[in-house]
Amino acid sequence: HYITTDNLTLPSGSLVAGVDLEVWNSSAVKKSIDNTITGNIVFKGDFDSSSGIRVEGLVNGIRFDKDHVMLRNSSQQVTGLKTFSTSAKLDINKLQVRGYFNDINITDFYRQQVINEGNITL
């Protein structure tokens, strides 16, 4: 059996296939607007968002935001002791040490250092 109509009006609280249309309309995740999801959602398959997502909390139990993840290609202030394994290689274009480098005050050391370029009177 088929019903065809231009418009359908149902009383408030009416269910269609077990769904309250007013609740559905007010709480549906919609394509053309920003959505805040407060419930637990499980995607059975891949998830792809062309505009990114904002997570207010943890990702896999880890605090994940721009202030807590160390990145390779951006300016950041990193606090705490970071120990890299002996097999880790760091390629650095410019290193600035404030204070001591292996117990040597680099600024004072460089002032005393004879360098290969230019003229120097000893």
Summary of the structure (lengths in Angstrom):
residues: 122
radius of gyration: 30.3
end to end distance: 104.2
largest distance: 104.2
contacts: 90
relative contact order: 0.04
helix: 11%
strand: 10%
